């Protein structure tokens, strides 16, 4: 993405996209009835940076679990942005973090909206097939129909929309606990302490890019980012017949320390429609 800074109201505050460091998913360009079509469903991991009013550097991460044909072309639902800050949370840094959350989504939205047109512009000429084979009096060479047929009817693009047709929603659960944010953070991530509330074996290294398992394998995923003691971002999948196979949601847990308690908010994005009540009960069981 092009680096374009967004400036805050306070002098010296600015944020920008530093780089895209991970992309995962499916991207395909095919042809159906002589018309080029784009099919894509990707996950992006992005680093953002900024400067605070005191001149200090602020850094963080954005995870976008789904950039697809559905929410880019069909605009069925907005993009979901999962935010994290790796810099120490001072008041000046927090102000930049809030600036990033308010100003950068519009910049990224504009880039994602150009994705289908860019795919067609860069790769479309490789799949262009004549729609009028009779306009030439000389038959085409026998080898020519093979790539044309392959481009006109690729098996995967035809099946792709059915595979990815999982409509999702977001489930949010909040609670206040008479404990410090740091203690609750440990309770949620420490492999030795998790069984105290799950009553089941757990696996948890509490480090980014490591897998975890809760409730004896009933919930599995990977830690994406951990900012102690304020935020945990992790992929999340339920081992249940009602949960689609190979589908992963993203759980963001925020902890806000108060004077005598801590407010904990669980936000699970990517929950398949139809089972959100079941998932809400599971989160409340946390």
Secondary structure, 3 states (H helix, E strand, C coil): CCCCCEECCCCCCEEEEEEEEEEEEEEEEEEECCEEEEEEEEEEEEEEEEECCCCCEEEEEEEEEEEEHHHHHHCCCCCCCEEEECCCCCHHHHHHHHHHHHHHHHHHHHHHHCHHHHHHHHHHHHHCCCCCHHHCCCCCCCCHHHHHHHHHCCHHHHHHHHHCCCCEEEEEEEEEECCCHHHHHHHHHCHHHHHHHHCCCCEECCCCCCEEEEHHHCEEEEEEEEECCCEEEEEEEECCCCCCCCCCEEEEEEEEECCCCEEEEEEEEEEECCCHHHHHHHHHCC
